[in-house]
Amino acid sequence: MSDDAPEADEGEGRARPRKAPTAFRTISEVADDLQIPQHVLRFWEGKFPQLKPLKRGGGRRYYRPEDIALLRRIGDLLYTQGYTIKGVQRLLREGGLEEAAAEPLAADAALPAESPDALRDALDTLERLSHELRSLTSRH
């Protein structure tokens, strides 16, 4: 499918023309683009005051390109880099999103040096338990 082709609107079975990069997007468009459920986007609005989509009649949300960029970054920090919501909130408050982009998993710096060994031990324990569970379930 080329970039100029209209997108299929799954709900109505008709083509939807592509919007300009500067156009505002609905919550369903953003959710589809970022592959994040709409309820999660609404939840994030409550957790991150920097997210302020325009709200029109009936509470319909329209996201600006800056909002979408921030959502994309929040999703990356939470889902890819392993930050907690509180960690991302702190980064946003302190203006540290740029540093976080430059230093993936900056939170790892706070881990003790023996952490890799502890992780290996935990992984070994989990694998042993997994094996035991499999053997128990295969008996029944």
N, C-alpha and C positions, 0 to 999 in steps of 0.2 A: 504494500500500500504506500503510495507516495505521500509526501508531506502536504501537497496541495489538494489531495482528495478529501472530500467531506467525511466526517466521522459518522459512524452509525450510531443513532440514538436508540439504544437497546429497548427502552421503555415504549417507544412509539413506532419503531421499525422504519423511521425515515432518516434521511441524511441531515446532519447538522454541520453547517460550514465552520471551518476553523476560525477561531478568534485571533485578533492581533495580540501580540505579546503584552501590550499595555492594557488590554481590555480587562474589565472586572469579570470574575468567575463566580458561579454559584457554588454552594457547598457540595453539591453532587459532582460538579465538574472537578473541583479540587480533590475531593475524595477519590474519584476515579484516576486522576493524574498522579496523585501521590500514593495510591493504593493504601489509604488509611480510611477506616470506616468513618462515616459522618458523625456518629456519636462520640468518637474519639476527638475529632476536630472541635466539637462543641465543648467537650470536657477540657481540652487544652485552653480554650478561650477563658475559662474560669481560673485556670492555673497560671496562665501567662498573660498578665494585663497588657503586655506589648501588642498582643493580637487584638485588633479592633476592626473586624470587618464591618462594612456599612450594613445597617439593618433597615430594610424598607418595610412597607405595609405587610402585616401578618408575620413580622419577624424574619422575613426572607433575608438571608445573608449574601453579601457580595464582597468577595475578597479582592483586594488590590494586589498587583504584582509583588509589592513589598511584603504583604501578608503571606503570600504563597512561598516566597523565598524564606521567610522566617519559619513557616511550617515545615518546609523541606529540611531546614537546618535542625529544628527541634527533633523531627523524626530521625534524622541521622544520628544525633547525639544520643537519643533514647534507645533506638533499635539497633544501630550499628556499633556505636562506640561504647555503649553500656552505661551511660550516665543515668542517674535517677532523676525524677522530676525536680526534686530539691536541688540537685546539682545543676541542672539546666537553668532553674530559676536564679540560682546564685550567679551563674555565668551571665545571664541577661541583665541582672541587677548591676553587676560589676563591669558590664561591657566587655566581657571576655570571650565572646563568640569567635572573634578572629583568632585569639590565642588557641582556643580549643580546636579550630580548624587546622592550625599549624602543628599542634601537638595532639594527635589522636590518643585517646585514653590517658590524658594527663593525670587522671585519678590513680593510675598505676604507680606513680611516683611515691605515693603514700604507703604502698605495700611493703612489708618487711622483705629483706633479702632472701629469707628461707621460704618465701611464698611458693616458688616453683616446686620445691620438694613437697610442701604441704599439699599442693594441688595434685601432684603425681600420686601421693598417698591416697588422697580422696578419690581420685579416678580409679585407682586399683581397687579400693573398697567398693566403689559403685559397680565396677565390672564384676567383682566377685559376687556381690549381691544379685546382680542381674543374672548371672549364671545360675545361682541357687534358685532364683524365682522361676527361671525357665525350666529347670529340672523338676521343680515342684509342680508347675502347671502341666508338664508333659505326662506326669503320673495320673492325672485326673481325666 
